[in-house]
Amino acid sequence: MSNPPRVRHISECFIKPQHALEESKRPFYLTPWDLNLLNANYIQKGLLFTKSPAADDREDSIKTLLGRLKRSLSVTLVDFYPLAGRLVTKKGENPPSCLISVDCAGGPGARFIHAALDMTISDILSPVDVPSVVQSFFDHDRALNYDGQTMPLLSIQVTELEDGIFLGCSMNHCIADGTSYWHFFNTWSEIFQAEGHNISVTRPPILDRWFPEGYGPIINLPFTDQDEFISRIEAPKLRDRMFHFTSESIARLKANANAEYNTNEISSFQSLSALVWRCITRARRLPMIRLLWELASMVAGVATAGELFEQSLGWAAWQLHQAVVNHTDKMVCEFLDAWLQSPSVSRVGRFLDQYSVRIGSSPRFNMYGNEFGMGKAVALRSGFANKLNGTVSSYPGYEGGGSIDLEVCLPPDSMSVLESDEEFMDAVSVSHSDLYL
């Protein structure tokens, strides 16, 4: 049996900002939220495009594309200058501590990789599960944010397929959250399309970090060695599958959830999340124990397996609605005050196990609005980063209009049960990628 094709790296370089702003010459200090993510992986998301059929000279066409991507990236980094820097650590002795910040001007810039793979778009989109080779479309495989001491904070990989281009971006999660990540991508796309014209970024990033009164911008962590707060774990064997939900399917879930709980306050996403929570719990065949549903690390709903099985979709959705309602400024400030009194770094997987479901990313992000001379992307895919048992990532559906794609990661046996769950699969629809093929 022949070995499957592998991604080949053709070239690599580093891209610096086209010019340096005065503020980029100063240290960029991290907030408690940033420091708490030192143990997490980089954000890894990417877009799959079809090659232009009008390209007569394939070699010249890719050369032109790479040149435009590099030039527009250099311009984009002027405003997003922390992404061109490196993390640096300054240690203190009395008391023992470490200060981690970003040296915006001291790094070589963002890494830019040109790679190739002898596969087609169909090879990537047609399998039921996301092929493992997709992880090779991203740099920084398995890297932690703390590794930004020696690794670029931003890395772009352009992978040529036989009939397509995959544009993968790996970004340090301490520097950017999901909103900032896609803001960067949207700005890069805007600048790419404006090449040759007067370029004015319509929405510059807000880089001023907020610190509670009496704290910051310098926050020292009470550690002397990285082994005291950094932990690397390897996820168990997982299946990674995309599920598509049309706006009509989600509207039915919302209507049913609200009717079952005699309310009109449950949102579309809360209804869909409740369905996922119930069905993944059922697929795991867990005993009647306490379970956690978590959205973006902060908003959490708790129930027992028995409650999720015995109660309706509307009941589960209402628990999530209440979790969102109770996510107040007071609660956030209390968490922040406690962290500042005893700074720590979250351990990857500490709260994500066989009893938890965590939903990240957001269908509200403008993902399909990014164009780089190849038309609209045909699909979204992600890398290895932050995928554990029960991780669910939410993306907008290709057709828009409130449709949603969910990327679900589960052990093989649990995924097989989920695929046979009538309640879940009745809500799943044919995706654009299926139609594309």
SVG drawing of the C-alpha trace seen along z (x, -y; Angstrom):
<svg xmlns="http://www.w3.org/2000/svg" viewBox="-45 -57 62 59">
<polyline fill="none" stroke="black" stroke-width="0.4" points="0.0,0.0 1.5,-3.3 2.1,-6.1 -0.4,-9.0 0.9,-12.3 2.6,-14.6 2.8,-18.4 6.1,-19.6 7.6,-22.9 8.9,-24.8 10.1,-28.1 10.0,-30.1 10.7,-33.8 9.8,-36.4 7.6,-39.4 8.1,-42.6 5.8,-45.6 6.2,-47.9 7.3,-50.6 7.5,-50.9 5.0,-53.0 6.5,-54.8 4.4,-52.8 5.8,-49.6 9.1,-50.4 7.7,-50.1 7.0,-46.9 3.5,-45.4 2.3,-44.2 -0.1,-41.3 -3.3,-41.5 -4.5,-38.8 -6.7,-37.3 -3.6,-37.0 -1.3,-35.5 -3.9,-33.0 -3.7,-31.5 0.1,-30.8 -0.7,-27.1 -3.2,-27.0 -2.3,-26.4 -2.1,-29.0 -5.3,-29.8 -5.2,-27.8 -7.9,-28.5 -7.8,-28.6 -9.7,-29.1 -9.8,-26.7 -10.0,-28.4 -10.3,-27.1 -7.5,-28.0 -8.5,-30.4 -9.2,-28.4 -8.0,-31.4 -4.5,-31.0 -2.5,-30.0 0.9,-29.7 0.6,-27.9 4.1,-28.8 3.7,-32.4 0.2,-32.6 1.3,-31.2 4.4,-33.5 2.1,-36.5 -0.2,-35.4 2.6,-34.9 4.1,-38.3 0.7,-40.0 0.1,-38.1 3.5,-39.1 3.2,-42.8 -0.3,-43.1 0.8,-41.2 3.6,-43.6 1.2,-46.6 -1.3,-44.9 1.4,-44.3 2.0,-48.1 -1.2,-48.4 -1.0,-44.8 2.6,-45.2 2.6,-43.0 2.1,-40.0 5.6,-40.7 7.3,-40.6 8.3,-37.9 7.4,-37.1 10.2,-37.9 10.5,-37.0 12.2,-39.1 12.9,-37.3 12.9,-38.8 14.5,-37.4 12.9,-39.2 10.3,-37.9 10.8,-35.3 8.7,-36.3 8.6,-36.6 7.3,-39.3 6.2,-38.2 5.6,-40.8 5.9,-41.3 9.0,-42.8 7.3,-44.2 10.4,-45.3 12.8,-42.6 11.6,-39.6 12.2,-38.8 8.6,-39.3 5.8,-36.9 6.8,-33.6 5.5,-33.0 5.6,-29.5 4.9,-28.3 4.0,-24.6 2.4,-22.0 0.4,-18.8 -0.5,-16.3 -4.2,-16.2 -7.3,-17.8 -10.1,-19.8 -12.3,-16.7 -9.6,-14.7 -9.9,-17.3 -13.7,-17.8 -15.2,-14.4 -14.1,-12.2 -16.7,-12.1 -14.0,-13.1 -11.6,-16.0 -8.4,-14.3 -5.4,-14.4 -3.3,-16.0 -5.2,-19.2 -3.2,-19.7 -0.1,-20.0 -1.7,-23.1 -0.7,-25.0 2.6,-26.0 3.2,-25.7 1.7,-22.3 1.1,-21.5 2.9,-24.7 1.8,-26.5 1.4,-30.3 4.4,-30.4 6.5,-29.1 6.2,-32.5 9.5,-33.1 11.3,-31.4 8.5,-31.0 6.8,-33.7 3.6,-35.0 2.1,-34.8 2.7,-32.3 1.1,-32.1 1.2,-28.9 0.0,-28.9 -0.4,-25.3 -0.9,-24.5 -3.3,-21.7 -3.7,-20.4 -6.8,-22.5 -6.9,-24.7 -5.1,-26.9 -5.3,-26.6 -4.5,-29.8 -3.7,-28.7 -3.0,-31.2 -1.5,-30.3 -1.7,-33.2 -0.6,-33.4 -3.7,-33.3 -2.1,-35.5 -2.0,-38.3 -5.4,-37.8 -8.8,-36.3 -11.2,-35.0 -12.5,-38.5 -9.0,-39.9 -8.0,-37.0 -10.7,-37.5 -10.3,-41.3 -6.7,-40.7 -7.8,-38.4 -10.5,-40.8 -8.0,-43.7 -5.4,-41.6 -8.0,-40.8 -9.1,-44.4 -5.5,-45.5 -4.8,-42.7 -7.8,-43.8 -6.8,-47.4 -3.3,-46.9 -2.2,-49.7 -4.7,-52.1 -4.5,-54.4 -4.8,-52.0 -6.6,-53.2 -7.6,-50.6 -11.3,-51.1 -11.1,-49.6 -7.7,-49.8 -7.1,-47.4 -7.4,-48.7 -4.2,-47.7 -4.6,-49.6 -4.8,-46.9 -7.2,-47.4 -6.0,-46.8 -8.0,-47.0 -7.5,-50.2 -4.3,-49.7 -2.8,-47.0 -0.8,-46.9 0.5,-47.4 3.3,-45.3 1.9,-42.1 4.5,-39.6 3.7,-35.9 4.8,-34.2 7.1,-31.7 10.8,-31.3 10.7,-28.5 8.4,-27.5 8.0,-24.0 5.9,-25.6 3.1,-26.7 3.6,-25.1 2.1,-21.6 2.0,-19.9 -0.6,-17.2 -1.4,-15.0 -5.0,-14.6 -6.4,-11.1 -7.3,-9.6 -10.2,-11.7 -12.5,-11.9 -12.9,-15.4 -16.1,-16.0 -18.0,-18.9 -21.8,-19.1 -23.9,-21.6 -27.1,-23.2 -29.3,-25.4 -31.0,-28.5 -34.3,-26.7 -33.2,-23.8 -31.9,-26.1 -35.1,-28.1 -37.0,-24.9 -34.8,-24.1 -35.3,-27.6 -39.1,-27.4 -39.2,-24.0 -37.0,-25.0 -39.0,-28.1 -42.3,-26.3 -41.1,-23.5 -40.1,-26.0 -42.9,-28.4 -40.7,-31.4 -39.4,-33.4 -36.1,-34.3 -34.0,-31.4 -31.7,-32.3 -30.9,-30.3 -27.4,-29.6 -28.5,-28.6 -30.9,-26.1 -28.3,-24.6 -25.8,-24.4 -28.3,-22.7 -28.9,-20.1 -25.1,-19.5 -24.8,-19.3 -27.6,-16.7 -26.6,-14.6 -22.8,-14.5 -23.6,-13.5 -25.9,-10.7 -23.2,-9.6 -20.7,-9.2 -23.1,-6.9 -22.2,-8.5 -23.6,-7.7 -26.0,-10.2 -23.2,-12.6 -22.6,-16.3 -21.7,-17.8 -20.3,-21.1 -21.2,-23.0 -18.7,-25.8 -18.6,-28.7 -15.3,-30.4 -13.9,-29.5 -16.1,-31.8 -19.9,-31.2 -20.7,-27.8 -23.9,-25.7 -24.0,-22.7 -26.3,-19.8 -26.3,-16.1 -26.6,-13.5 -29.9,-12.4 -31.3,-15.9 -30.2,-16.3 -31.7,-12.9 -35.0,-13.3 -35.7,-16.9 -36.5,-18.5 -34.3,-20.4 -36.0,-23.6 -34.9,-22.8 -31.3,-22.4 -31.4,-25.6 -32.8,-27.5 -29.9,-26.5 -27.6,-27.9 -29.7,-31.1 -29.5,-31.6 -25.7,-31.1 -25.4,-33.9 -27.7,-36.2 -25.7,-35.6 -22.4,-36.4 -22.4,-39.9 -19.7,-42.6 -19.8,-41.8 -19.0,-38.1 -16.2,-38.9 -14.6,-41.5 -14.8,-39.0 -13.0,-36.4 -10.4,-39.1 -9.9,-40.3 -9.3,-36.7 -6.8,-36.1 -4.8,-39.2 -4.6,-38.2 -3.2,-34.8 -2.0,-34.9 -2.1,-31.6 -2.0,-30.0 -4.8,-27.7 -3.8,-24.1 -4.9,-22.8 -7.6,-20.2 -8.1,-20.8 -11.9,-21.4 -12.3,-19.5 -12.8,-15.8 -15.4,-13.1 -17.9,-15.1 -17.6,-18.4 -18.5,-20.0 -16.7,-23.3 -18.0,-25.4 -15.5,-27.9 -15.2,-30.3 -18.4,-32.0 -20.6,-32.0 -20.7,-35.8 -17.1,-36.2 -16.7,-37.3 -14.9,-34.3 -16.2,-33.9 -15.9,-37.6 -12.1,-37.2 -11.0,-37.2 -7.5,-37.0 -8.0,-37.1 -9.5,-33.6 -13.2,-34.4 -15.0,-33.2 -13.5,-30.4 -15.3,-27.0 -14.6,-25.8 -13.2,-26.6 -10.9,-24.2 -8.8,-24.3 -5.6,-22.7 -4.7,-20.6 -4.8,-23.5 -6.9,-23.1 -8.8,-20.0 -9.7,-17.7 -12.5,-15.3 -15.7,-17.4 -14.3,-20.4 -16.8,-22.0 -16.0,-24.9 -18.8,-27.0 -18.5,-28.7 -20.9,-30.5 -22.3,-28.3 -21.1,-29.0 -24.5,-30.2 -24.8,-32.6 -28.3,-33.7 -27.9,-32.3 -26.6,-28.8 -23.9,-27.3 -21.2,-24.7 -20.0,-22.9 -16.7,-21.1 -17.0,-18.3 -14.1,-16.4 -14.9,-13.1 -13.3,-9.7 -14.3,-7.3 -16.8,-5.3 -18.6,-8.4 -18.7,-9.9 -20.2,-6.7 -23.0,-6.9 -23.6,-10.6 -23.9,-9.8 -26.7,-7.4 -28.5,-9.8 -31.9,-10.6 -32.4,-13.9 -29.0,-15.2 -29.0,-13.9 -32.5,-15.1 -31.2,-18.7 -28.1,-18.1 -28.3,-19.2 -26.3,-18.7 -23.4,-21.2 -22.1,-23.4 -18.9,-21.3 -21.1,-18.2 -22.9,-20.2 -19.6,-21.5 -18.4,-17.9"/>
</svg>
